[in-house]
Amino acid sequence: MLLEQDMGKRLEQDHLSVGRTGVLWAIRERGPITQRELAEARNVTPRNITGLVDGLETAGLVRRAPHPTDRRATLVELTAAGTAVVERLEQEQREFTDLLFDGMPEAQFESLTQGLDEIVRRIKGAL
């Protein structure tokens, strides 16, 4: 809850939401991508993706471009401003990771990651 609140406040500074940020990460990871592929990658409906992309486009963080081989498809890609936002978020994520784990003894870190892996397995098994 505390981390979620902190993340939400941080994203608001760039007029982002968790959903919009996830779209930026997906584009950063995959490069230019169709909205259909984005919807699949984010596990949301195409209608939801359209709204998210519309908002990001209005903010100047993404642009739609013609697909080079499919006249019916449109690609969504990061703009320079979108790339800058993602790079800043990546840097902040690295700094936060360092704050949490830098100097932690290796054995303690391994125990933590093994414990978290077990929690994730249990959650996935319950779904």
Secondary structure, DSSP 4 states (H G I P E B T S, - for coil): -HHHHHHHHHHHHTT--HHHHHHHHHHHHH-SEEHHHHHHHHT--HHHHHHHHHHHHHTTSEEEEE-SS-TT-EEEEE-HHHHHHHHHHHHHHHHHHHHHHTT--HHHHHHHHHHHHHHHHHHHHH-
